[in-house]
Amino acid sequence: MVHLQPDPFLNELTSMFEKSTETGSVWVTLKRSSLKSKVQRNKMKTAGSPIEYRCLVRATDGKKTIATSVGMKDHQRFQASYATILKAHMTALKKRERKDKKKAVETDKKEGDSKKKPKV
């Protein structure tokens, strides 16, 4: 796994998306991480020093895996750039089929009328 700075990571992510337009997928995971081992975190807790958490972002296309970690200061800028990339490359998604509300209500009423039994 290649650990990159945020800007080169976004460039690599863009190229991954472009390579997978015809076939393939890109998986992106985001996770909170302190980038320290459990032992080091426990020592920091007992010492009373604050633990700085970062956002660990990983992306893979099945062949190549890249990663970056984003701090609190850069998070807003990174998230905006990341959202722009996602919007630009999610063109293969299908539109959701929505039922017409009036037709759905009318069909429900008709089914409800036919289910009722006449009183004898």
ABEGO torsion letter per residue (X at the ends): XBBBBAAAAAAAAAAAAAAAAABEBBBBBBBBBAGBBAAAAAAAAAAGBBBBBBBBBBBBAGABBBBBBBBAAAAAAAAAAAAAAAAAABAABBBBBBBBAAAAAAAAAAAAAAABBBBX
